[in-house]
C-alpha cells in the first residue's frame, strides 16, 4: 500500500516538472512572450536561489 503511494507521489512530481517546463517554454517561445521579453528586457539570467547557495 505505501509503495503505491510513493509511486503516485513520484509520478505526480515528475508530471509537475514536465508540465511546468512545457508551459514555461511555450510562453517564452510564443510571439507574445518574445514581445514582452523585448519590451521589458526580462531575460532570466539569474540562477535560482538553490543553485547560488550550492555554488558558494
N, C-alpha and C positions, 0 to 999 in steps of 0.2 A: 504494500500500500504506500509506504513512504517513498519507495523507489519511483513509483508512478508520479507522485507529487513533485519530486526532484526533477524528473524528466520534463514535466509540464513547465516548471519554472525556467529550466534551461532553454526550452523551446520558445517560451514567451520572451525571454531575454534576447535571444538571437533574432527573433522576429521584430522586436522593438528596434534594435540597431539597424536591421535591414530596411525597415520602413522609414526610419529617421534619415538614413543615408540617401535613400531614393528620393524622398521629398526634398531634402536639402539640395541635392544635385539637380533635381528637376526645377526648382525655383531659381537656382543660380544660373542654369543654362537657358532659361526661358528669356524671351525678349524683354519682358517686364523686369525680371531680375537683373539683366545686363543694364537696362536703362537706369535702374535705381543705383546700381554699382557705379555707373559713370557719373550720375548726378551727385551722389553723396560721397563718392570715393570710399566706399565702405568695404574694402578688401580685407578679408580675415587673415591677417598675417600674424596675429598674436597666438601664442601657444596657450592651450588650456592650462589652468592652474596646476593640475596634477603633473603635467609634463615639466612645467617650470620648477616645481617642487622637487621632482626626481633628478633634474639636471644639476641642482646645487649640492 
